[in-house]
């Protein structure tokens, strides 16, 4: 447990690293390893980060904390209401294509299970 605690402390520092990709990785990792709602205080300075990918990393970290029961829905909602949500990243989503892909994966999974 001492190693995990040391890792958490290191990640909390790396959330504020000069390199944005390190910040993103630290936020995501804290979503998986964070054990206290206080992690949100490390995320908060990035709510208006000029780099939308850092804000995305914060959201992904919050999602991990929420899914593991570390933070409540109310904490997530309050944070999302504070956060700048605009970005220049755009990925089109095609629902029909996604449904066809999902159905194909289900068919493959069933075929692999019966072979």
Secondary structure, 3 states (H helix, E strand, C coil): CHHHHHHHHHHHHHCCCCCHHHHHHHHHHHHHHCCCCCHHHHHHCCCCCCCHHHHHHHHHHHHHHHHCCCCCHHHHHHHHHHCCCCCCCCCCCCHHHHHHHHHHHHHHHHHHHHC
